Amino acid sequence: MRNRRQIVTAALLVALVSGMTGLAFASVPLYRLFCQVTGFGGTPRVETNGPTNTGPVSTRHITVRFDSNVNSALPWRFKPVQRQMNVRIGEATLAHFTAENLAQEPAIGTATFNVTPHKAAQYFAKVQCFCFDEQRLEAGQRVDMPVSFFIDPEILDDPNAQDVSTITLSYTFFRSDSL
């Protein structure tokens, strides 16, 4: 009887450790999915299409500022073509960034992004972005990197977002080890 209890206890402990390990590996993709769906932590939505409204867009405008950073391990220069734009809510908008590889060899980078204020992130929707994929630049290569986005008109109905007049879209490029 005692031996059977020890076997059951050992099996439960193995199952518990296995379950905790599985949750540890699943937590990052689940958290990323949660942030993309809710806009939590400044993560903007990703849309496969542009704005869904068929009527006129709002007459209200929001200033969108662009911030760019490059991790020191990546020898690139990366900056927005325009530092800010005045964007009409609900209207598809295209912004451009430039990136240049300053190294004498190819380099691959991947961009992370964030939107502030965080309460506006759930309404900032990217349709197409260079940040969705790794970017490979040859030695000395300079490229244009567009991002297509819109601000969801639902922001107008959110009482917590009524004071939002400026949104900052921030990117940081990091070196990727895909080479």
Stockholm file with secondary structure:
# STOCKHOLM 1.0

chainA/1-179         MRNRRQIVTAALLVALVSGMTGLAFASVPLYRLFCQVTGFGGTPRVETNGPTNTGPVSTRHITVRFDSNVNSALPWRFKPVQRQMNVRIGEATLAHFTAENLAQEPAIGTATFNVTPHKAAQYFAKVQCFCFDEQRLEAGQRVDMPVSFFIDPEILDDPNAQDVSTITLSYTFFRSDSL
#=GR chainA/1-179 SS CHHHHHHHHHHHHHHHHHHHHHHHHHHHHHHHHHHHHHCGGGCCEECSSSCCCCSCCCSCEEEEEEEEEECTTSCEEEEESSSEEEEETTCCEEEEEEEEECSSSCEEEEEEEEEESHHHHTTEEEEEEGGGSCEEECTTCEEEEEEEEEECGGGGGCGGGTTCCEEEEEEEEEECTTC
#=GC SS_cons         CHHHHHHHHHHHHHHHHHHHHHHHHHHHHHHHHHHHHHCGGGCCEECSSSCCCCSCCCSCEEEEEEEEEECTTSCEEEEESSSEEEEETTCCEEEEEEEEECSSSCEEEEEEEEEESHHHHTTEEEEEEGGGSCEEECTTCEEEEEEEEEECGGGGGCGGGTTCCEEEEEEEEEECTTC
//
